[in-house]
Each structure stands twice: as structure tokens, then as C-alpha cells.
């Protein structure tokens, strides 16, 4: 459960990010040309004020 940093309301989680005109979305990778994908960012949105929070579901890949 994520709470909005602005107003404290419970956020709607596990939403996708899409780049306009593309269905590919975005991903987080390590630096380098042939780097592996760590994870796709997820989004949470506050239903009261519209604040958006991006996060990674699986941070274990980031630690490796």
C-alpha cells in the first residue's frame, strides 16, 4: 500500500507507463550498451489530488 506524499490518501497502484504513439513503454536498465533490464517502472496515482509516484516492484535485481 502506497500513500500519497501530498495528502496521505491511499494510492491506486500497479499502473503502466506508455510513451505516446508507442506501445513499448519504458524500462530501467544498468549503464552500458548491452545492459540487462532491471525492471519496468510501475506507477501509483492518488485518486484525490492526482499525484503520481513511479516505483519498481522488484528491487532485488537492482541490488545485484
Order of alpha helices (4+ residues) and beta strands (2+ residues): beta-beta-beta-beta-beta-alpha
